[in-house]
């Protein structure tokens, strides 16, 4: 009988703060020896470069290959449930195409293959599912995409199951059912052609354990932003904010925090075991619980842990004393979701922010010795050239060391998608048909020259005299000479009439 994991309720909060436990699974009857087997499981992340990327190609190709934390946590949960013949296959890191993936899986001989995806990355995930199915394995598709299109994914014959919500609980239960030769109906979060299991609730990551990294090509992961070797971590989950461009699963709407001791313990292991020089936190909002962040920083200093780290946050959640504490604990970079430089569009994005807060937060981080990375979205619905220029002007005016300019993409299940359909900018059924494989063209931009605006914004930000010193400092500190220089050369070669605005 496997150990069940405490989950965080996605329903109404309880008096104790919304936490509850799943009852233990009943003991299963013994099976004849000839039916006992050690299930072989593969967890796959396939390429997600596709026509619906929000990033321009010059940057996307050089941004890096980051570990997939979700599969690592599922691997840990499977091990805890007694499944030890488990591999993670990260094809972007391994440099495998679909045929290479098929051969690797055929050699391993899996009984069950789990494939993770996002909505824009679905074509690559379907390729992985087809490769897995060719080996005779059962195939389950999971990831944030599946909550919107659970049943539509089953249009693809290579997909047997769809996991909705927390894969950390779905996969061990599915593996146990297959091991015992039982039908997997009744598993919360599992959708089949005959059954809908709803959504599996959020799991307390501290009860799961750290994600498995053994067997991963750790030396092949890299980021244009960090020295090698580097790693990713997550210290909290959930985001209470309601930005109109962001899709949230049900499990994203509750917050979960790991203890400072658990967070710093994993940071220490990454440095001592894997030689990691920089850690990227992939929380939704790292500083949402500021008291906990102060405790993490104090513990880092107390233990004398020397490792660089960076994290994402909001401009309204970084008071100056906190920034100073983070800098002293090794924080070298904060990623701010700034998004836009026009007050009207910020309001339409539901950012609950303003230009003064943006300027104050980035300036305070710079003063504390923390580099600022600003995320921006250009080509917003009905964005005028003047509004676009305000965004670039803001990025250039505040003391940012880095900036990323995405094109607005109305993802399914977001307010931006609803507004874009109502405005007649995109077909209402685009994503439904995309999921079924009927579209081979990108979803329409919300302004005609959105891609050119993004390229022009990158050039206006990085190809200016003031950036020479920060870029040189970046390349020296990270060793990312080739990727940085290649990206700059590529940007310099791409020109358009939009550049005349700067």
Beta strands, then each sheet from edge to edge (+ up, - down):
strand 1: 7-8
strand 2: 19-20
strand 3: 41-45
strand 4: 64-65
strand 5: 86-90
strand 6: 112-116
strand 7: 138-142
strand 8: 161-163
strand 9: 190-191
strand 10: 202-203
strand 11: 222-223
strand 12: 230-233
strand 13: 236-237
strand 14: 256-257
strand 15: 278-281
strand 16: 308-313
strand 17: 331-339
strand 18: 371-378
strand 19: 402-407
sheet 1: 2+ 1- 10+
sheet 2: 5+ 3+ 6+ 7+ 8+ 9-
sheet 3: 4+ 11-
sheet 4: 12+ 15+ 16+ 17+ 18+ 19+
sheet 5: 13+ 14-
end
